[in-house]
Amino acid sequence: MGIVKISDDLHDQIRLSSSAMSRSINAQAEHWLRVGQLAENHPHLNYAGICALLLAHARKADEEGLSAAAAPVRLVGSKA
């Protein structure tokens, strides 16, 4: 785990969104990071497509007895 410095304005946006989405501030930031990373690596997908990809991944992880967080979505070209 590391520390990421962000602007106060972005932190306020994360705090507001985390409240609206019933997530912790860290969980909201992680969600936005994951969605942004997937958007960069899958430019053909819109937000709904990215959410569908995350949901399919979570279902597969659940079937394998893993948490989705323990088995992160593998990105294009990722070997790990």
ABEGO torsion letter per residue (X at the ends): XBBBBBBAAAAAAAAAAAAAAGBBAAAAAAAAAAAAAAAAABAABBAAAAAAAAAAAAAAAAAAGBBAAABBBBBBGBAX
